[in-house]
């Protein structure tokens, strides 16, 4: 009964996470219905007094010290509820269940209330960083029951990624704050991935960069202000040889992107909150368009495309670097704006600077840029939109001519860059003191007497148009 930490779900993430816990001198016990996963963990763990596992639930629960700390790393959805139900008869009052998966935030709120009634603690915690992150140090985003989190804190702080020695984990706020922040993290992840793929497309089609050259460009960018995990792995991807043919693997992969739903949830919820996140929306839409492969192939035959315009390699690389940097900033700006609003709406009490800080290492969207973002929110904790931070004005301004040129060039060449275009249009709209939506108000009042406000006097007005 002396194991410090229990983990349910010994898939890739679970196995890596539990080994990380054991490396950090906590005794960890795993549970999975699949005996093969159980024996694989025991074998890899080496010392059964440090890390052990079972397919028997009562052995699992019985091995843990109280209050038991049991983390679930199972697919989001019904399985989480099923695992909770199966654990219930074995648990004691005060035990703690942590959901480390990408659960939808309202599910977390429901589960917390349900388990509270039974005298159990439950909280949701985002975990980012993929398999390697889980093994060597993920970014961890816990929320919910603070008292329960305190019991788990030493373990999470030990296993989390470190940024200059600081653990990339922090208690984020009450209720489902942890899962919500992780959801938006994933929305930003979708946007950054879409933007990277657009820049790749342009470099390849308009300046004929080879995979070796693409590797060089992305790895040199990764040494500069674009330094980030996604740029780093992108540079590696171009070098990977295919096992089955002589080609590079990236050229043999079908252009249909899958998704598990977190990006879509981010967009859906942003709509509910009335917060525009068009670059995230566009990233979701592009995965959907990518899935329509058969129709795309037919449509491609029906329409002529403009001849792709060519441009000097060095010139396009310089434009593309600025365009990517600008649109990464805009992706964070939109996602963080959504978090600021969600914090008010759902009472999450989020500390935006702290969120940027725990994203600086371990997670998929980690990037050098996040240190500047953390500073901007620290300087002004009430900041809602990064574009309003004085420290960002100069760096955004400096990229703009290149962004406009890149978008115009792509449009003339028929290369789709909707993510980049959405970021630029969002920027142009957000920085316009006057938009043409006075006309929309006039139309609404014309056809439906929906009324309008005026620029020169207070009040609500209606006009009998054309009268
Ligand atoms: C992470 C990732 C991870 C997510 C994958 C796949 O932070 O480690 O966000 O949680 O599962 O990114 O997501 P999609 O299948 O939706 O692309």
Boltz pocket constraint, residues with backbone or C-beta under 6 A from the ligand:
constraints:
  - pocket:
      binder: B
      contacts: [[A, 102], [A, 127], [A, 128], [A, 129], [A, 130], [A, 186], [A, 189], [A, 258], [A, 259], [A, 260], [A, 261], [A, 262], [A, 263], [A, 363], [A, 364]]
      max_distance: 6.0
